[in-house]
Amino acid sequence: MLYKVLPRDEWERAESDGVFQGSGIDHDDGFIHLSAADQVAQTVKLHFAGRTDLVLVAIDEGDLRDRLRWEPSRGGMLFPHVYGTIAMSAVRRADPLPLGENGVHRFPADFPV
């Protein structure tokens, strides 16, 4: 699984449209930013600190086919980038990502960290 973190309103728009076309930063960079399971907590910490309206979307890597590229990003680590859109059929689940009392986001209990 690969993961996309986004505000609830963007997720609801993607559900309504039947396809995720990317967030603002994705449009700016020309690809959709995703994270692997071992990268997503740091992504949330660095780019979404304090946000209370987040959704964690799990996407089946196999459904992305030739649109997926692993490219260097933060600290030279390889991150998954999607060139194109993501169909809702590739989404396996979407969970709220609430902000805990300690100011750290709480991932689902079964999240593979």
Secondary structure by P-SEA (a helix, b strand, c coil): cbbbbbcaaaaaaaaaaccccccaaaaaacbbbbbccccaaaaaacccccccbbbbbbbccccccccccccccccccbbbbbccccccccccccccccccccccccccccccc
